[in-house]
Amino acid sequence: MGFRLRRKVFEVIPMGMYAATVKNVELAEGQYGEQLSWLFSVDDSDTELRAWSSSTMSDKSKTGRWVRSILGQVPDVLEADALLGQPCMLSVLVKPKADGSGTFNKVDEVLPAKRKPKPQPVPVEPEPDADGVEPLPF
């Protein structure tokens, strides 16, 4: 029985900083043994970027830095599901392919998501005192 495949065209996005969301993190066999395969979706686009880090999580490892950027700390034990759906910022590079056939995107670093502005305080209406008289506003 035959089958049909469609050619996938990978678009290279310009080098820069992008708001993104962690879509998936899983253990995988990589070129250097067991690694983490990260999948990020770039916010407000159809672009997905894959990145790799070691399966060693320490304060100084790439995995540790990325986890700290996403969760705010490096936990003693990481449940990978805690990363899913979390916002972050990606530093993305454009690198030449080894065979010279073009370029590809490389996630250089994962940084904390930009914080939303702090909410402004809402004025509170003065309450009347025990006699039912409202205090003067000075």
Z-matrix of the N, CA and C atoms (Angstrom, degrees):
N
C 1 1.441
C 2 1.529 1 108.28
N 3 1.291 2 117.63 1 136.29
C 4 1.451 3 122.37 2 -178.73
C 5 1.513 4 112.11 3 -87.03
N 6 1.285 5 115.47 4 170.39
C 7 1.460 6 120.99 5 176.40
C 8 1.512 7 108.61 6 -145.40
N 9 1.313 8 114.85 7 167.19
C 10 1.451 9 120.75 8 -177.16
C 11 1.524 10 109.02 9 -127.75
N 12 1.302 11 117.19 10 135.34
C 13 1.469 12 122.96 11 176.60
C 14 1.520 13 109.04 12 -121.76
N 15 1.302 14 115.00 13 143.06
C 16 1.467 15 119.71 14 173.91
C 17 1.524 16 108.56 15 -102.20
N 18 1.291 17 115.49 16 140.34
C 19 1.461 18 120.76 17 178.78
C 20 1.523 19 108.67 18 -69.39
N 21 1.325 20 116.38 19 132.21
C 22 1.464 21 122.81 20 177.04
C 23 1.528 22 107.52 21 -95.06
N 24 1.307 23 116.42 22 128.19
C 25 1.463 24 121.76 23 177.82
C 26 1.522 25 107.42 24 -106.58
N 27 1.325 26 116.75 25 118.10
C 28 1.453 27 121.66 26 179.19
C 29 1.520 28 108.47 27 -92.31
N 30 1.312 29 115.43 28 120.09
C 31 1.466 30 120.49 29 179.64
C 32 1.521 31 109.30 30 -87.94
N 33 1.307 32 116.37 31 137.07
C 34 1.459 33 122.11 32 177.07
C 35 1.520 34 107.47 33 -94.64
N 36 1.335 35 116.19 34 123.61
C 37 1.456 36 120.16 35 178.17
C 38 1.528 37 108.77 36 -90.36
N 39 1.323 38 118.36 37 153.83
C 40 1.462 39 120.56 38 -179.49
C 41 1.533 40 112.20 39 -62.28
N 42 1.314 41 115.72 40 151.56
C 43 1.461 42 121.89 41 176.72
C 44 1.536 43 108.51 42 -59.34
N 45 1.334 44 116.44 43 139.97
C 46 1.457 45 119.55 44 178.08
C 47 1.513 46 112.12 45 160.44
N 48 1.323 47 114.32 46 -167.70
C 49 1.472 48 122.86 47 179.04
C 50 1.523 49 108.11 48 -103.81
N 51 1.336 50 115.57 49 134.36
C 52 1.452 51 121.02 50 -177.26
C 53 1.527 52 110.84 51 -133.73
N 54 1.320 53 115.97 52 136.22
C 55 1.464 54 121.10 53 170.49
C 56 1.520 55 106.48 54 -73.19
N 57 1.333 56 115.83 55 135.31
C 58 1.463 57 119.87 56 -176.03
C 59 1.521 58 110.33 57 -147.16
N 60 1.319 59 115.18 58 173.64
C 61 1.455 60 123.23 59 178.56
C 62 1.525 61 107.85 60 -132.39
N 63 1.326 62 116.05 61 140.03
C 64 1.464 63 120.26 62 176.82
C 65 1.523 64 107.70 63 -73.47
N 66 1.325 65 116.07 64 119.20
C 67 1.462 66 121.12 65 -178.54
C 68 1.524 67 111.54 66 -95.64
N 69 1.347 68 116.78 67 -36.81
C 70 1.461 69 120.15 68 -178.84
C 71 1.528 70 109.46 69 -161.22
N 72 1.323 71 115.98 70 148.35
C 73 1.467 72 123.12 71 171.98
C 74 1.514 73 105.72 72 -140.97
N 75 1.339 74 116.05 73 126.28
C 76 1.461 75 118.96 74 -179.51
C 77 1.519 76 110.76 75 -146.12
N 78 1.323 77 115.39 76 154.89
C 79 1.458 78 121.28 77 173.94
C 80 1.518 79 108.56 78 -74.14
N 81 1.325 80 116.41 79 137.85
C 82 1.461 81 121.01 80 -179.79
C 83 1.521 82 109.08 81 -149.49
N 84 1.321 83 115.64 82 155.01
C 85 1.462 84 120.43 83 173.23
C 86 1.517 85 107.21 84 -82.97
N 87 1.308 86 116.41 85 121.39
C 88 1.452 87 121.08 86 179.15
C 89 1.511 88 110.83 87 -114.54
N 90 1.288 89 115.19 88 -171.93
C 91 1.463 90 122.53 89 -179.54
C 92 1.528 91 111.49 90 -58.19
N 93 1.322 92 117.54 91 -29.71
C 94 1.465 93 121.94 92 -175.99
C 95 1.524 94 112.50 93 -113.90
N 96 1.319 95 117.51 94 27.89
C 97 1.462 96 120.73 95 -179.73
C 98 1.516 97 111.17 96 98.81
N 99 1.339 98 115.61 97 -155.76
C 100 1.464 99 120.72 98 -177.68
C 101 1.523 100 110.72 99 -66.67
N 102 1.318 101 115.75 100 127.10
C 103 1.462 102 122.31 101 -178.67
C 104 1.523 103 109.09 102 -138.32
N 105 1.329 104 114.91 103 170.82
C 106 1.456 105 120.88 104 171.25
C 107 1.516 106 108.05 105 -98.90
N 108 1.303 107 116.12 106 132.81
C 109 1.452 108 122.87 107 174.49
C 110 1.527 109 106.89 108 -104.92
N 111 1.320 110 116.30 109 117.68
C 112 1.464 111 122.88 110 -177.69
C 113 1.526 112 108.49 111 -104.14
N 114 1.323 113 117.27 112 138.01
C 115 1.457 114 121.56 113 173.43
C 116 1.526 115 107.55 114 -122.92
N 117 1.325 116 115.33 115 122.42
C 118 1.461 117 122.86 116 -179.71
C 119 1.518 118 108.62 117 -113.85
N 120 1.324 119 117.26 118 141.71
C 121 1.463 120 120.30 119 169.91
C 122 1.527 121 106.96 120 -107.16
N 123 1.323 122 114.92 121 128.44
C 124 1.462 123 120.96 122 179.81
C 125 1.521 124 107.48 123 -76.87
N 126 1.335 125 115.90 124 125.36
C 127 1.465 126 121.49 125 -176.96
C 128 1.526 127 111.41 126 -57.32
N 129 1.315 128 115.54 127 146.31
C 130 1.470 129 123.48 128 176.63
C 131 1.520 130 113.16 129 59.33
N 132 1.351 131 117.38 130 31.72
C 133 1.466 132 121.23 131 176.58
C 134 1.524 133 108.72 132 -157.11
N 135 1.314 134 116.22 133 174.47
C 136 1.463 135 122.00 134 175.26
C 137 1.514 136 111.63 135 -95.74
N 138 1.330 137 117.39 136 6.22
C 139 1.461 138 122.08 137 -174.87
C 140 1.519 139 111.59 138 -77.40
N 141 1.324 140 115.38 139 132.99
C 142 1.456 141 122.48 140 172.12
C 143 1.523 142 107.67 141 -121.67
N 144 1.318 143 115.72 142 139.11
C 145 1.462 144 121.45 143 179.39
C 146 1.522 145 109.26 144 -123.82
N 147 1.331 146 115.93 145 135.58
C 148 1.460 147 121.44 146 177.47
C 149 1.528 148 107.97 147 -105.42
N 150 1.326 149 115.28 148 142.23
C 151 1.466 150 121.34 149 178.57
C 152 1.523 151 108.13 150 -140.82
N 153 1.309 152 115.55 151 161.43
C 154 1.462 153 121.69 152 -176.44
C 155 1.516 154 109.95 153 -127.40
N 156 1.337 155 115.08 154 145.11
C 157 1.465 156 120.58 155 172.12
C 158 1.521 157 107.25 156 -145.91
N 159 1.318 158 115.54 157 164.89
C 160 1.471 159 119.39 158 -179.59
C 161 1.521 160 110.01 159 -69.45
N 162 1.308 161 115.92 160 163.27
C 163 1.464 162 119.84 161 177.36
C 164 1.521 163 111.11 162 -86.80
N 165 1.338 164 116.81 163 7.68
C 166 1.463 165 121.70 164 176.43
C 167 1.527 166 108.57 165 -93.13
N 168 1.332 167 116.08 166 123.24
C 169 1.457 168 120.61 167 179.71
C 170 1.525 169 108.60 168 -111.47
N 171 1.325 170 115.82 169 110.14
C 172 1.460 171 121.69 170 175.83
C 173 1.520 172 107.43 171 -137.09
N 174 1.324 173 116.39 172 175.23
C 175 1.466 174 119.82 173 179.66
C 176 1.521 175 112.47 174 -63.86
N 177 1.343 176 117.97 175 -24.66
C 178 1.467 177 121.08 176 -175.33
C 179 1.526 178 114.17 177 -107.19
N 180 1.339 179 118.11 178 -9.45
C 181 1.464 180 120.09 179 -178.83
C 182 1.525 181 110.79 180 -76.20
N 183 1.333 182 116.38 181 160.90
C 184 1.458 183 120.96 182 176.34
C 185 1.531 184 109.65 183 -58.76
N 186 1.319 185 116.73 184 -44.18
C 187 1.462 186 120.41 185 178.97
C 188 1.527 187 110.58 186 -58.87
N 189 1.320 188 117.67 187 -45.30
C 190 1.460 189 121.42 188 178.46
C 191 1.515 190 112.45 189 -61.20
N 192 1.341 191 116.62 190 -43.66
C 193 1.471 192 120.27 191 178.64
C 194 1.527 193 110.73 192 -61.90
N 195 1.330 194 116.28 193 -44.25
C 196 1.461 195 120.02 194 -178.05
C 197 1.527 196 110.96 195 -66.66
N 198 1.321 197 117.54 196 -43.00
C 199 1.463 198 121.26 197 178.68
C 200 1.526 199 110.07 198 -62.23
N 201 1.343 200 117.56 199 -43.24
C 202 1.471 201 121.20 200 178.43
C 203 1.530 202 110.46 201 -61.94
N 204 1.325 203 117.08 202 -40.43
C 205 1.464 204 120.12 203 179.08
C 206 1.522 205 111.78 204 -63.63
N 207 1.325 206 116.42 205 -35.65
C 208 1.465 207 120.69 206 -176.13
C 209 1.525 208 111.75 207 -85.02
N 210 1.340 209 117.46 208 -44.27
C 211 1.469 210 121.15 209 -174.73
C 212 1.523 211 114.22 210 -101.07
N 213 1.325 212 117.57 211 -12.87
C 214 1.462 213 120.52 212 -179.44
C 215 1.520 214 113.66 213 91.30
N 216 1.325 215 117.88 214 -7.48
C 217 1.458 216 122.55 215 179.35
C 218 1.522 217 109.24 216 -160.99
N 219 1.327 218 116.27 217 164.18
C 220 1.460 219 121.62 218 172.49
C 221 1.522 220 106.41 219 -102.87
N 222 1.335 221 117.11 220 107.31
C 223 1.466 222 119.43 221 -178.08
C 224 1.525 223 111.44 222 -72.35
N 225 1.318 224 116.43 223 161.72
C 226 1.465 225 120.53 224 175.53
C 227 1.525 226 110.32 225 -65.10
N 228 1.326 227 116.61 226 -38.81
C 229 1.461 228 122.51 227 177.63
C 230 1.521 229 107.01 228 -131.33
N 231 1.324 230 116.46 229 127.48
C 232 1.464 231 121.04 230 -178.83
C 233 1.521 232 110.15 231 -102.94
N 234 1.318 233 115.92 232 123.04
C 235 1.467 234 121.60 233 168.84
C 236 1.526 235 105.02 234 -91.08
N 237 1.324 236 116.94 235 114.81
C 238 1.470 237 120.94 236 -174.41
C 239 1.523 238 112.39 237 -55.03
N 240 1.339 239 117.71 238 -32.04
C 241 1.464 240 120.34 239 -179.58
C 242 1.526 241 112.45 240 -61.98
N 243 1.333 242 117.95 241 -22.42
C 244 1.465 243 121.13 242 178.76
C 245 1.528 244 111.36 243 -66.05
N 246 1.326 245 117.48 244 -19.97
C 247 1.466 246 121.68 245 -179.35
C 248 1.529 247 112.59 246 -85.23
N 249 1.320 248 116.71 247 -25.62
C 250 1.463 249 121.21 248 -173.76
C 251 1.520 250 111.71 249 -63.59
N 252 1.334 251 115.12 250 131.65
C 253 1.457 252 121.13 251 178.44
C 254 1.516 253 114.48 252 81.21
N 255 1.331 254 117.02 253 -0.11
C 256 1.464 255 119.96 254 -177.99
C 257 1.534 256 110.55 255 -79.88
N 258 1.334 257 117.23 256 140.53
C 259 1.467 258 120.53 257 178.07
C 260 1.525 259 111.30 258 -80.23
N 261 1.323 260 115.75 259 154.86
C 262 1.459 261 122.00 260 176.51
C 263 1.523 262 108.41 261 -161.34
N 264 1.303 263 115.83 262 176.87
C 265 1.463 264 122.50 263 172.46
C 266 1.521 265 106.94 264 -116.46
N 267 1.330 266 116.77 265 139.53
C 268 1.457 267 121.74 266 178.47
C 269 1.516 268 109.88 267 -113.26
N 270 1.326 269 116.00 268 132.50
C 271 1.460 270 121.85 269 168.89
C 272 1.527 271 105.61 270 -93.04
N 273 1.338 272 116.66 271 113.71
C 274 1.455 273 122.07 272 -172.30
C 275 1.529 274 109.67 273 -113.08
N 276 1.344 275 115.48 274 132.01
C 277 1.460 276 122.91 275 176.69
C 278 1.523 277 109.77 276 -108.21
N 279 1.325 278 116.69 277 162.31
C 280 1.457 279 122.82 278 170.35
C 281 1.519 280 106.12 279 -114.39
N 282 1.347 281 115.98 280 121.07
C 283 1.469 282 121.92 281 -175.56
C 284 1.529 283 109.57 282 -120.01
N 285 1.346 284 117.46 283 149.36
C 286 1.467 285 119.52 284 175.19
C 287 1.528 286 110.47 285 -77.06
N 288 1.330 287 116.62 286 143.70
C 289 1.463 288 121.05 287 175.31
C 290 1.525 289 109.07 288 -70.15
N 291 1.329 290 115.58 289 147.78
C 292 1.469 291 121.18 290 -177.60
C 293 1.522 292 112.08 291 -59.09
N 294 1.333 293 117.39 292 -32.79
C 295 1.470 294 120.05 293 -178.19
C 296 1.523 295 112.76 294 -87.43
N 297 1.331 296 117.04 295 2.43
C 298 1.461 297 121.54 296 177.38
C 299 1.519 298 114.04 297 76.39
N 300 1.320 299 118.31 298 10.67
C 301 1.466 300 121.05 299 -175.15
C 302 1.524 301 114.30 300 -85.43
N 303 1.297 302 118.40 301 7.38
C 304 1.461 303 120.22 302 179.71
C 305 1.520 304 111.13 303 149.28
N 306 1.317 305 115.14 304 -153.70
C 307 1.461 306 120.91 305 -178.03
C 308 1.524 307 109.66 306 -130.20
N 309 1.321 308 115.05 307 167.28
C 310 1.461 309 121.33 308 176.98
C 311 1.513 310 108.67 309 -147.59
N 312 1.337 311 115.73 310 162.09
C 313 1.460 312 120.99 311 176.46
C 314 1.507 313 110.34 312 -89.56
N 315 1.334 314 115.36 313 142.08
C 316 1.456 315 122.04 314 175.23
C 317 1.522 316 107.46 315 -127.84
N 318 1.341 317 116.13 316 128.33
C 319 1.463 318 120.67 317 174.14
C 320 1.526 319 105.99 318 -76.64
N 321 1.327 320 115.94 319 111.75
C 322 1.459 321 121.66 320 -177.24
C 323 1.526 322 110.85 321 -81.66
N 324 1.321 323 116.88 322 -40.93
C 325 1.465 324 120.75 323 -177.67
C 326 1.520 325 109.27 324 -155.72
N 327 1.318 326 115.04 325 150.70
C 328 1.470 327 122.77 326 173.96
C 329 1.522 328 106.23 327 -110.17
N 330 1.313 329 116.28 328 125.97
C 331 1.463 330 122.40 329 -175.51
C 332 1.531 331 109.59 330 -122.03
N 333 1.342 332 116.71 331 162.47
C 334 1.473 333 118.87 332 178.97
C 335 1.525 334 111.49 333 -60.34
N 336 1.321 335 115.20 334 147.36
C 337 1.466 336 120.90 335 175.63
C 338 1.516 337 108.70 336 -63.02
N 339 1.314 338 116.17 337 148.12
C 340 1.465 339 119.19 338 176.34
C 341 1.522 340 108.16 339 -64.66
N 342 1.291 341 115.09 340 134.04
C 343 1.466 342 120.77 341 -178.20
C 344 1.523 343 109.88 342 -76.13
N 345 1.310 344 115.73 343 144.31
C 346 1.457 345 120.48 344 174.91
C 347 1.521 346 108.05 345 -74.89
N 348 1.331 347 116.94 346 151.17
C 349 1.464 348 118.60 347 178.61
C 350 1.527 349 111.00 348 -59.82
N 351 1.332 350 115.43 349 146.62
C 352 1.458 351 119.79 350 177.35
C 353 1.524 352 108.87 351 -65.73
N 354 1.330 353 116.70 352 140.66
C 355 1.465 354 118.31 353 178.38
C 356 1.523 355 110.83 354 -65.11
N 357 1.308 356 115.44 355 143.90
C 358 1.464 357 120.89 356 178.04
C 359 1.519 358 109.28 357 -76.56
N 360 1.355 359 117.18 358 143.34
C 361 1.466 360 118.89 359 178.71
C 362 1.522 361 110.87 360 -63.66
N 363 1.304 362 115.07 361 144.05
C 364 1.465 363 121.72 362 179.00
C 365 1.521 364 107.36 363 -98.40
N 366 1.346 365 117.39 364 127.87
C 367 1.464 366 118.59 365 179.28
C 368 1.527 367 110.78 366 -61.14
N 369 1.306 368 115.71 367 140.25
C 370 1.463 369 121.86 368 179.64
C 371 1.518 370 108.09 369 -103.60
N 372 1.333 371 115.24 370 131.88
C 373 1.455 372 120.27 371 178.09
C 374 1.526 373 108.67 372 -70.50
N 375 1.347 374 117.73 373 133.89
C 376 1.473 375 119.15 374 178.35
C 377 1.529 376 110.33 375 -64.88
N 378 1.307 377 114.70 376 140.93
C 379 1.464 378 120.03 377 178.50
C 380 1.530 379 108.69 378 -90.47
N 381 1.327 380 116.66 379 146.21
C 382 1.470 381 118.73 380 177.05
C 383 1.523 382 110.18 381 -65.80
N 384 1.346 383 115.64 382 148.42
C 385 1.467 384 118.60 383 179.14
C 386 1.527 385 109.30 384 -75.16
N 387 1.305 386 117.52 385 -173.38
C 388 1.476 387 122.74 386 -175.58
C 389 1.525 388 112.00 387 -61.77
N 390 1.340 389 117.28 388 -26.23
C 391 1.471 390 119.78 389 -179.11
C 392 1.537 391 111.42 390 -85.36
N 393 1.338 392 116.81 391 -1.62
C 394 1.467 393 120.22 392 -178.82
C 395 1.505 394 112.78 393 83.83
N 396 1.357 395 117.64 394 10.95
C 397 1.447 396 121.46 395 -179.92
C 398 1.525 397 108.58 396 -99.22
N 399 1.326 398 115.66 397 129.19
C 400 1.456 399 118.59 398 179.11
C 401 1.536 400 108.89 399 -76.42
N 402 1.348 401 118.33 400 140.10
C 403 1.451 402 120.73 401 178.32
C 404 1.518 403 110.68 402 -69.81
N 405 1.314 404 115.90 403 153.85
C 406 1.462 405 121.16 404 177.20
C 407 1.516 406 108.92 405 -73.72
N 408 1.346 407 118.19 406 145.09
C 409 1.472 408 121.38 407 -174.13
C 410 1.531 409 114.27 408 -83.50
N 411 1.341 410 119.71 409 52.41
C 412 1.472 411 120.49 410 174.84
C 413 1.480 412 112.87 411 -135.23
